[in-house]
Amino acid sequence: MHYNTFPPIKADPVEFQQKAEKLGIVVTIPEIEKTFKV
């Protein structure tokens, strides 16, 4: 999901990561042009 791609999508990935980690959920935000195996 890209921030501000469409009017209804207004998600800041860093803010999401911080909120999720407070709940004990591990979140990995990939960097642009970086790949990783899941």
PDB file of N, CA, C and O in Angstrom:
ATOM      1  N   MET A   1       0.859  -1.167   0.000  1.00  0.00           N
ATOM      2  CA  MET A   1       0.000   0.000   0.000  1.00  0.00           C
ATOM      3  C   MET A   1       0.903   1.229   0.000  1.00  0.00           C
ATOM      4  O   MET A   1       1.879   1.297   0.748  1.00  0.00           O
ATOM      5  N   HIS A   2       0.578   2.164  -0.820  1.00  0.00           N
ATOM      6  CA  HIS A   2       1.368   3.382  -0.911  1.00  0.00           C
ATOM      7  C   HIS A   2       0.603   4.532  -0.271  1.00  0.00           C
ATOM      8  O   HIS A   2      -0.590   4.708  -0.517  1.00  0.00           O
ATOM      9  N   TYR A   3       1.286   5.300   0.537  1.00  0.00           N
ATOM     10  CA  TYR A   3       0.655   6.433   1.208  1.00  0.00           C
ATOM     11  C   TYR A   3       0.113   7.415   0.185  1.00  0.00           C
ATOM     12  O   TYR A   3       0.838   7.837  -0.717  1.00  0.00           O
ATOM     13  N   ASN A   4      -1.129   7.774   0.313  1.00  0.00           N
ATOM     14  CA  ASN A   4      -1.789   8.807  -0.493  1.00  0.00           C
ATOM     15  C   ASN A   4      -1.889   8.447  -1.975  1.00  0.00           C
ATOM     16  O   ASN A   4      -1.973   9.345  -2.813  1.00  0.00           O
ATOM     17  N   THR A   5      -1.881   7.142  -2.324  1.00  0.00           N
ATOM     18  CA  THR A   5      -2.052   6.736  -3.716  1.00  0.00           C
ATOM     19  C   THR A   5      -3.474   7.038  -4.175  1.00  0.00           C
ATOM     20  O   THR A   5      -3.682   7.592  -5.254  1.00  0.00           O
ATOM     21  N   PHE A   6      -4.433   6.676  -3.363  1.00  0.00           N
ATOM     22  CA  PHE A   6      -5.839   6.933  -3.639  1.00  0.00           C
ATOM     23  C   PHE A   6      -6.395   7.711  -2.455  1.00  0.00           C
ATOM     24  O   PHE A   6      -5.914   7.543  -1.335  1.00  0.00           O
ATOM     25  N   PRO A   7      -7.388   8.550  -2.674  1.00  0.00           N
ATOM     26  CA  PRO A   7      -7.920   9.358  -1.568  1.00  0.00           C
ATOM     27  C   PRO A   7      -8.259   8.568  -0.298  1.00  0.00           C
ATOM     28  O   PRO A   7      -7.967   9.058   0.793  1.00  0.00           O
ATOM     29  N   PRO A   8      -8.866   7.361  -0.380  1.00  0.00           N
ATOM     30  CA  PRO A   8      -9.195   6.664   0.871  1.00  0.00           C
ATOM     31  C   PRO A   8      -7.997   6.032   1.576  1.00  0.00           C
ATOM     32  O   PRO A   8      -8.102   5.655   2.743  1.00  0.00           O
ATOM     33  N   ILE A   9      -6.853   5.907   0.884  1.00  0.00           N
ATOM     34  CA  ILE A   9      -5.683   5.275   1.493  1.00  0.00           C
ATOM     35  C   ILE A   9      -4.782   6.352   2.079  1.00  0.00           C
ATOM     36  O   ILE A   9      -4.113   7.084   1.350  1.00  0.00           O
ATOM     37  N   LYS A  10      -4.773   6.437   3.384  1.00  0.00           N
ATOM     38  CA  LYS A  10      -3.950   7.428   4.081  1.00  0.00           C
ATOM     39  C   LYS A  10      -3.230   6.724   5.220  1.00  0.00           C
ATOM     40  O   LYS A  10      -3.435   7.058   6.387  1.00  0.00           O
ATOM     41  N   ALA A  11      -2.394   5.758   4.891  1.00  0.00           N
ATOM     42  CA  ALA A  11      -1.707   4.981   5.916  1.00  0.00           C
ATOM     43  C   ALA A  11      -0.224   5.304   5.909  1.00  0.00           C
ATOM     44  O   ALA A  11       0.436   5.222   4.873  1.00  0.00           O
ATOM     45  N   ASP A  12       0.288   5.666   7.059  1.00  0.00           N
ATOM     46  CA  ASP A  12       1.717   5.898   7.214  1.00  0.00           C
ATOM     47  C   ASP A  12       2.327   4.584   7.692  1.00  0.00           C
ATOM     48  O   ASP A  12       2.009   4.135   8.793  1.00  0.00           O
ATOM     49  N   PRO A  13       3.197   3.951   6.894  1.00  0.00           N
ATOM     50  CA  PRO A  13       3.720   2.645   7.286  1.00  0.00           C
ATOM     51  C   PRO A  13       4.486   2.653   8.605  1.00  0.00           C
ATOM     52  O   PRO A  13       4.422   1.679   9.355  1.00  0.00           O
ATOM     53  N   VAL A  14       5.198   3.718   8.898  1.00  0.00           N
ATOM     54  CA  VAL A  14       5.956   3.779  10.156  1.00  0.00           C
ATOM     55  C   VAL A  14       4.997   3.882  11.340  1.00  0.00           C
ATOM     56  O   VAL A  14       5.207   3.238  12.368  1.00  0.00           O
ATOM     57  N   GLU A  15       3.958   4.681  11.199  1.00  0.00           N
ATOM     58  CA  GLU A  15       2.958   4.794  12.272  1.00  0.00           C
ATOM     59  C   GLU A  15       2.267   3.447  12.493  1.00  0.00           C
ATOM     60  O   GLU A  15       2.037   3.037  13.631  1.00  0.00           O
ATOM     61  N   PHE A  16       1.936   2.761  11.388  1.00  0.00           N
ATOM     62  CA  PHE A  16       1.325   1.437  11.491  1.00  0.00           C
ATOM     63  C   PHE A  16       2.253   0.470  12.215  1.00  0.00           C
ATOM     64  O   PHE A  16       1.812  -0.289  13.079  1.00  0.00           O
ATOM     65  N   GLN A  17       3.530   0.496  11.867  1.00  0.00           N
ATOM     66  CA  GLN A  17       4.513  -0.389  12.491  1.00  0.00           C
ATOM     67  C   GLN A  17       4.584  -0.136  13.997  1.00  0.00           C
ATOM     68  O   GLN A  17       4.609  -1.082  14.784  1.00  0.00           O
ATOM     69  N   GLN A  18       4.616   1.116  14.394  1.00  0.00           N
ATOM     70  CA  GLN A  18       4.699   1.460  15.815  1.00  0.00           C
ATOM     71  C   GLN A  18       3.465   0.983  16.573  1.00  0.00           C
ATOM     72  O   GLN A  18       3.582   0.428  17.666  1.00  0.00           O
ATOM     73  N   LYS A  19       2.283   1.197  15.998  1.00  0.00           N
ATOM     74  CA  LYS A  19       1.046   0.770  16.661  1.00  0.00           C
ATOM     75  C   LYS A  19       0.974  -0.753  16.758  1.00  0.00           C
ATOM     76  O   LYS A  19       0.558  -1.293  17.782  1.00  0.00           O
ATOM     77  N   ALA A  20       1.379  -1.443  15.693  1.00  0.00           N
ATOM     78  CA  ALA A  20       1.341  -2.905  15.694  1.00  0.00           C
ATOM     79  C   ALA A  20       2.312  -3.472  16.717  1.00  0.00           C
ATOM     80  O   ALA A  20       1.984  -4.426  17.422  1.00  0.00           O
ATOM     81  N   GLU A  21       3.504  -2.892  16.804  1.00  0.00           N
ATOM     82  CA  GLU A  21       4.499  -3.401  17.746  1.00  0.00           C
ATOM     83  C   GLU A  21       4.076  -3.189  19.195  1.00  0.00           C
ATOM     84  O   GLU A  21       4.462  -3.965  20.070  1.00  0.00           O
ATOM     85  N   LYS A  22       3.289  -2.152  19.458  1.00  0.00           N
ATOM     86  CA  LYS A  22       2.756  -1.956  20.812  1.00  0.00           C
ATOM     87  C   LYS A  22       1.809  -3.090  21.186  1.00  0.00           C
ATOM     88  O   LYS A  22       1.630  -3.402  22.364  1.00  0.00           O
ATOM     89  N   LEU A  23       1.201  -3.707  20.163  1.00  0.00           N
ATOM     90  CA  LEU A  23       0.297  -4.834  20.391  1.00  0.00           C
ATOM     91  C   LEU A  23       1.027  -6.174  20.347  1.00  0.00           C
ATOM     92  O   LEU A  23       0.408  -7.230  20.478  1.00  0.00           O
ATOM     93  N   GLY A  24       2.338  -6.126  20.162  1.00  0.00           N
ATOM     94  CA  GLY A  24       3.123  -7.353  20.125  1.00  0.00           C
ATOM     95  C   GLY A  24       3.211  -8.003  18.757  1.00  0.00           C
ATOM     96  O   GLY A  24       3.599  -9.166  18.650  1.00  0.00           O
ATOM     97  N   ILE A  25       2.858  -7.271  17.711  1.00  0.00           N
ATOM     98  CA  ILE A  25       2.901  -7.793  16.343  1.00  0.00           C
ATOM     99  C   ILE A  25       4.166  -7.287  15.665  1.00  0.00           C
ATOM    100  O   ILE A  25       4.431  -6.085  15.646  1.00  0.00           O
ATOM    101  N   VAL A  26       4.944  -8.208  15.110  1.00  0.00           N
ATOM    102  CA  VAL A  26       6.179  -7.831  14.424  1.00  0.00           C
ATOM    103  C   VAL A  26       5.845  -7.429  12.988  1.00  0.00           C
ATOM    104  O   VAL A  26       5.211  -8.189  12.256  1.00  0.00           O
ATOM    105  N   VAL A  27       6.274  -6.242  12.595  1.00  0.00           N
ATOM    106  CA  VAL A  27       6.005  -5.723  11.256  1.00  0.00           C
ATOM    107  C   VAL A  27       7.333  -5.381  10.591  1.00  0.00           C
ATOM    108  O   VAL A  27       8.189  -4.730  11.191  1.00  0.00           O
ATOM    109  N   THR A  28       7.494  -5.823   9.350  1.00  0.00           N
ATOM    110  CA  THR A  28       8.679  -5.479   8.576  1.00  0.00           C
ATOM    111  C   THR A  28       8.254  -4.571   7.434  1.00  0.00           C
ATOM    112  O   THR A  28       7.431  -4.955   6.603  1.00  0.00           O
ATOM    113  N   ILE A  29       8.810  -3.374   7.391  1.00  0.00           N
ATOM    114  CA  ILE A  29       8.514  -2.426   6.322  1.00  0.00           C
ATOM    115  C   ILE A  29       9.657  -2.523   5.312  1.00  0.00           C
ATOM    116  O   ILE A  29      10.785  -2.143   5.625  1.00  0.00           O
ATOM    117  N   PRO A  30       9.382  -3.029   4.103  1.00  0.00           N
ATOM    118  CA  PRO A  30      10.460  -3.134   3.114  1.00  0.00           C
ATOM    119  C   PRO A  30      10.872  -1.766   2.594  1.00  0.00           C
ATOM    120  O   PRO A  30      10.053  -0.856   2.463  1.00  0.00           O
ATOM    121  N   GLU A  31      12.156  -1.642   2.303  1.00  0.00           N
ATOM    122  CA  GLU A  31      12.660  -0.408   1.720  1.00  0.00           C
ATOM    123  C   GLU A  31      12.398  -0.431   0.217  1.00  0.00           C
ATOM    124  O   GLU A  31      12.222  -1.500  -0.367  1.00  0.00           O
ATOM    125  N   ILE A  32      12.372   0.729  -0.403  1.00  0.00           N
ATOM    126  CA  ILE A  32      12.151   0.825  -1.840  1.00  0.00           C
ATOM    127  C   ILE A  32      13.254   0.059  -2.564  1.00  0.00           C
ATOM    128  O   ILE A  32      14.434   0.203  -2.247  1.00  0.00           O
ATOM    129  N   GLU A  33      12.860  -0.744  -3.525  1.00  0.00           N
ATOM    130  CA  GLU A  33      13.740  -1.559  -4.364  1.00  0.00           C
ATOM    131  C   GLU A  33      14.458  -2.665  -3.603  1.00  0.00           C
ATOM    132  O   GLU A  33      15.416  -3.238  -4.122  1.00  0.00           O
ATOM    133  N   LYS A  34      14.022  -2.979  -2.387  1.00  0.00           N
ATOM    134  CA  LYS A  34      14.613  -4.076  -1.622  1.00  0.00           C
ATOM    135  C   LYS A  34      13.639  -5.249  -1.629  1.00  0.00           C
ATOM    136  O   LYS A  34      12.424  -5.050  -1.636  1.00  0.00           O
ATOM    137  N   THR A  35      14.162  -6.456  -1.628  1.00  0.00           N
ATOM    138  CA  THR A  35      13.323  -7.645  -1.565  1.00  0.00           C
ATOM    139  C   THR A  35      13.743  -8.483  -0.366  1.00  0.00           C
ATOM    140  O   THR A  35      14.860  -8.356   0.137  1.00  0.00           O
ATOM    141  N   PHE A  36      12.841  -9.332   0.081  1.00  0.00           N
ATOM    142  CA  PHE A  36      13.146 -10.249   1.159  1.00  0.00           C
ATOM    143  C   PHE A  36      12.243 -11.463   1.027  1.00  0.00           C
ATOM    144  O   PHE A  36      11.151 -11.376   0.464  1.00  0.00           O
ATOM    145  N   LYS A  37      12.697 -12.588   1.542  1.00  0.00           N
ATOM    146  CA  LYS A  37      11.917 -13.819   1.493  1.00  0.00           C
ATOM    147  C   LYS A  37      11.038 -13.909   2.724  1.00  0.00           C
ATOM    148  O   LYS A  37      11.444 -13.554   3.831  1.00  0.00           O
ATOM    149  N   VAL A  38       9.832 -14.389   2.507  1.00  0.00           N
ATOM    150  CA  VAL A  38       8.870 -14.549   3.597  1.00  0.00           C
ATOM    151  C   VAL A  38       8.774 -16.013   3.944  1.00  0.00           C
ATOM    152  O   VAL A  38       8.018 -16.386   4.841  1.00  0.00           O
TER     153      VAL A  38
END
